[in-house]
Amino acid sequence: MTTPSPASDGVRPILAVFLDGLGADAIERMPFLARQPTIRRMRTELGYSITCHASMYTGLRPDRHGLWFVWQRRPERSPFRWLRPFRFLDAIDNLPMHVVATKITRRFVRTTSWFGLPYPVHVRWRDIPDLDIAERTLWTEPGYLAPAETIFDRMRASGVKFEVVGMERGRAVGLAAIEAWRPPAEPSPFTLLFAGDVDHGSHAHGQGSMEVTELLARLDGVIERHAADLSRSGREPILVVWSDHGHHDVRRLNPLTFLKERGIDLNRHAHVIDTNFIRFWVDDPDERGRLGEALDGLGIGHVLTEAELGAYRVKMPDDRYGNVIFYVELPYALSHTIWGFGRRLASGHGYLPDHPGSDAVFVSNLAAREGQLDLVDIAPSLLELLGLAVQPGLDGRSAWAGR
C-alpha cells in the first residue's frame, strides 16, 4: 500500500481500527500493520479502558472529561438506592444477596454502556446503595459525555455518515463481526472496526501467549483484506489503527487475606477494589492519614499523592472515585475485586503510564509528526482527516506531519 496524504475532502474513506489492549511491542506479530509507514508508541492514561476511551474520543484528559473508573460513589444517582431501607441486612451480607439485588435492579434500570450494570461482587452490602456506574452510554452514542463532544457527536452534527463494526449488542462482536463484515460498494466516509478480543485474550492467557499470537494474526489478516477491498473501489483508504493501553504479566494477590494478615480491616471503611487499585472513602482526616501510612507500609504499592493525581491528570473536583486511592504496583494484580474473583487473570493493565509496557500503539499509512503521541491526539487526528474543525482548548493535537 502506498503512502497517501491526508485528504479532508471526504473522497477517500477512512478505515479506523481500534484494538483494545494491544501493547506497542505486540505490533511486531502483525505483519501487515508492521509494514505501515507510521508505527509509534502512544502514552496511555492512568486507569482502565473507561478513561482511555473518553480521552481518545473527546481529546480531553480525565480531569476534564470526568471518567476514571467504572464504579463511583454518587448516592443521588445510584441505581441501587432502593436498597437503602435494607441496609440492616449488612449483618448477613453474602454474594447471593448481591446477585439477587442486581438482577432486580436490572429489570428497572437500563444502561447502554459497554459494561451495562455489572454485579457488585466484593463490596460491603451497606455501600451498594451509594454506588453508581460512571459510564451510562456507549461512546458512539449521543450524550455520552455531555457537554463534552466526541468525534461521533461531531460527525452526526455535520452530517458525516459513519459505520461502527464490532460493537453490536446481542450479535457477533469484535473479531467475529469484523471477519463477517464486507465493505459496501459505497463505503461510509468513516468506518470504525472495534475489536476487544486482544484485551480479553490477554487477560486470560497473557499477551505473549500462543492464543493471543494466533488472534493477532487473524486480526492482521482481516484488516489487510478490508483495506484491499476498499482499495478496489478505486479509493484507497486512509488507514488509522490504534490501541488504548498495553498489558503486563501479573501475579494475583488476594487483598482480603493479605490486608487482614497485616492488621488492615477493609470493612472499616467504604471501598471499591479494582484490579490494581483499592479506593476508600474515609470521612475523618486523621483516619485518612493513619490508613494511608498503613497502606504505604505494605510494600506492594502506595497511596497516590495530590501531586501524582495532578500530574497524571486524574484529580477530580470531588471524591466520587475515593479520597484515599491506593495504587498497587507491578507485578501484583488483585483478585476478589468488585467485579469478581479474577481466577483466570494472567495479564493486566491500569498501571502507571511511565511503564513502557503500558504504552498503546498508533499505526497509519500516513506520516506522523515528530514528538510524543498521547491518547488525546486520536480525536483531533480523526477530525482533521474528516475535514471537521478541531475545537480550540482540546488537550490533544493532530498526529499528522506538517499539520
N, C-alpha and C positions, 0 to 999 in steps of 0.2 A: 504494500500500500504506500503510495507516495505521500509526501508531507504537504497537506493543504494549508492555506491561510484562513484565519477566521473570516467567515462571511456573515455579516449581520443582516443581510437582506432576506434571510429565511429560505433561500433557494435550496441550499444543501441541508439535508436532515441531520439532526444531532442524535447520535446514538450514545446515550449516557448509561453507564452500568455501575451500580453500587454493589460492592462485595463486602458484606458485613463481616468484620473481624479478620480481614486479610492483613497480616503483617507485611511490612515493607520488604522483608527479605524473602518472603514466600513467592514473590513475583517471578523468581528465577525458575520456578517449576511450572510456569505458564508460557510456553514458547512464543505464542502469537503476541501476547501482551509484552513479553520481554524484548520483542523486536521493534517496538514503537519508539519513535524519536525521543519522546519525553517519558522518563521514569524517575520519579522524585519521591523522596521520603516526605511525609507530611506530619506535622506535630499535632497530636490529639489533645483532647481536653482531659482534665482530671475528673473522672467519673465514668459512667457506663454509656451504653448506646443512646439512652434517652436524652442526655445532654449533648451528645455528639450530633444527633440528627437535628436538634434545634439549632445548633451552631451552623451546621452545613447549609441548611435551607433558609436561614434568615440572614446570615452574615454577621450575627451578633454573638458576643461571648456570653457565658452562662449568667453572669451577674446582671446582664441586660435582658436576656430572654426568660430567665427565671426557672428553667428546668435543670435540676441537678440529679435527683433520684426519683424513682417511680413513686415510692411511698413518702408522704409528707404528713405533718401533724397540722390539720386545719379543722378543728371541731365543727365549725359552722358549715363546712362543705362536705363533711364525711357522709358517704353513702350508708355507713353503719350507725348513724346517730340514733336510729330507732332502738338500738340495743342498750341505750343508757339506763333505762329502768331495770335492766337485768345485770347491772354491774355487780350486784351482790353475789352472783354465781362465780365470781373470781376464786372463791374458796374451793371450788371443784373444777377449776379450769382444766380442759383437756382438748386434744386435737379434734375429736368428733364434734364438739361444740362449735369450733371454728368452721368446720366444713359445713355443718347444717346452717349456721348463720349466714355464710357466704352464699350458699345455694338459694336461700330465701331472698337475700338482698339482690341477687342477680335477676330474680323474677320481676323486680320493680325498678331497678336502676341499671341502665344500659350505658356503656361507654363504647365508642368505636375506635379506641386507641389500639395500638399494637398488642398491648397486654390485656385488654379488657378489664375485668375485675378479678384479680388473682386471689387465691386463698391466702389469708394472712396466717401462716403456719406457726412459726415460733415467735410469738409476741404475747404479752400479757393480755388476758381477756378484758381486763378493765380499761385497756388502752385502745382497743379496736374501735369503739365509737368515736374516737378522735382522729382516726387515720383516714386519709383521702388519697386518691390517685391523682398525681400531678398532671398527667397527660390524659386528656379526655377524648381527643380525636386523633386520627392519623395525620401525619404531617402533610399529606397530599390533599387534605380536606379543608374546606373553608372554615375559618375561625380557629385554626389550630393553636395559634399563639396571639390572638387579638390583644392589643392592636398591632403587634409586630407582624409584618408581612413576610410570607415565604415566597420562593420563586414560583410556586404553584398559584398562589394568590395573584401574583403579578401577571402570569400567563392568562389566567381567567379574566382578569380585569382588562387585559389588552387584546383579548380575542384570539390568543395563540392556542391552537389545538395541541394537545399532548396526550400521550398514552403511557400508562404505567402497567408493567407486566410483572407478575410475581407476587402481588400483594392481595390477590382476590380472596375474599372471605368465603369459606365453605367450598373452595375449589382448590385445584392444584396450585401450590405456591412455590416460590423460589425457583430452583433449578428445573423442576418438573414443568412448571409453567413456561419458563424461558425456552426449554427444549421444544415444547409444543407450539410456541408462537411462530408465526410466519409473517414477515413484513408485508404489509398491504401494497398493492400496486401504487397507491398514492400515500406514502408514509406521512405521518404527522411531522411537523417541524421538530418536535422533541419527543423522543421515546426514552423512558427510563426502565431499564431492566433491574429488578430488585432480587438479590439472592442472599438470603440469610443462612444458607447451608454451611458456609465455611465456619461461621461462628458456632453453630450447633455442633458440627463435627469436631471442631477444635476443643470445645468444652468436654466432649465425651471421650476423645481419643488423643488429643494433643495435636497442635498444628503441624508438627513434623511427622505425624503418623502416616502409614501407608494408606489408611482410609481417606485422610484429607488430601494426600497427594493425588489419589485417583479422582477425588472430587474436583480438585483444581484442574486436572487435565480435561475433565468433561466440560467445566465452565469455560476454559480457554477455547476449546474446540467449538462450542456453540456460539461464543462471541465472534470468533473468526467467521463462522458460517453466516451469521446475521449481517456482519459488516460486508461480506462479499455479496450477499443477496441484495442489500441496499445499493451497493455499487452498480449492480446490473441494471438498476432502474435508470442509470445514466447520471445519477447524482451521488458522487462519492460522499459517504457520511463523515461528519466530524465525530471522532471517537473520543470520549472522555470517560475514564474509568477511575474510580476511587474507592477507598475504604474509610472506616471511621477510627480504627484502632488495631493494634496488634494483639498477640497472645503470648502468655508466659506459661511454661510448665509449672505446676504448683503442687504443694503438699498440703493436704487437708488437715485442718485443726478444729476440733470441737470446742467452740467457745464456752459452752455450758459447763463442761467439766474443767476446762483449762482455767477459767476465771475463778470458779468455785474453789479449786485446789489452792489458789493464790489469795484467797480471802476477799474476793470481789463478788458481791451479791448483785447479779444482773437485775433481779426482780425488785431491787430497791428503788429503781428509777424507771420512768417510761423510756423505752429504747426500741430501736429497729436494728436488726443485724442484716447487713448486706454481705456480699462475697468477701470484701476486704475492708469493710467499714463497720463500726458499731457506733450508732448515732444516739446520743442521750439527750433528754430534756430534763434539766435539773434547775429547780427554781432558786435555791439558795446559793448565792455566790461563793460562800465559804465551802459548801459541799461540792460545788463545781471544781474548786481548786484542789480539794482533797482527792476527788475522783480522778482528776487529770494527773496528779502526781502518781497515784497508784497505777494507772494505765501506762504512763510513760515508763514505769519501772518494770514492766512485764518483759521487755526485750524483744517484742515482736512487731513493734510499730511505735507511733507516738500520736498524741493529740495535736491536730492541726492548729497552728497559731493564727492569730489575726493577720499577721504579716503574710503567712503562707496562703490563707484564704484570699487575701487581696491579690497576691502575685499570680495565683492560678485563676483569678477572675471568677471565683465561686462564692464570694462573700455576698450573702443575700441581705435585703433590708429588714428581714425578720428572722425568727427562729424556726421556720416551718420545717427545715431539714435537720434541726438539732442545734443545741448550744454547747455541747461537748462532742466533737466529732473525732473519733479515734480511727486513725488510718493504720491498717495492717500491711506491713511491707512484705515483699517477696522473701522467701518462696512460699509464704503461707497464704492459704485461702480458707475461709471459714465455712464449715458445714453447719447444719442446723440454723439456717438463716430464716428470715421471714418468708422466703419462697419455698423452703422445704429442707431436705436432708443432704443434698449435694453428694449422693453416693457415687455418682459417675463423673465427678469433676476432675478431669486430668489437666485442664488448662484454663486459665482465667485472664481477666483484664480488669481495668479500673485502677491500675497502679499509676505511679507518678509519670507524667509525660516526659520527664527527664530520662527515663529508661529507654535506650534505643529500641528495645523490643516492643515498646508501646507505640512506636511510630506507625501511622497509617501510610498508604501509598497513593500516589497520583500518577496516572498514565494517560497519555494522549498522543494522537498523531499530529498535534500542533506543537510548536516550540514554546516552551515556558520561559518566563523571566527568571533572572538570577535572584537569589535571596531565599529566605525562609518561606515555606508554604505552610499554611495552617488550615484547619477545617473551615474556618470562617471565610476562606478565599473561594470556597466552592460556589456560594450564591452569586457573588459579583462576576465570577468567571462565566457561569452559565447565562446570567443576564446579558452580559456583553455579547455572547455568541448569538443570543436570541434577538439582538438589536433593541433590547429594553434598557432604559436608563438605569444606571446604578445610583441608588439613593445616597445622598450625602449622609455622613455620620455612621456608616457601617464600620464594623471593626475589621472586616476583611477587604482585600483588594484583588483585582483580576490577576489571574496567574499567567496571562499571555504575554509573550515577549513584545516589547515595544509599545505596550499599552499604558 
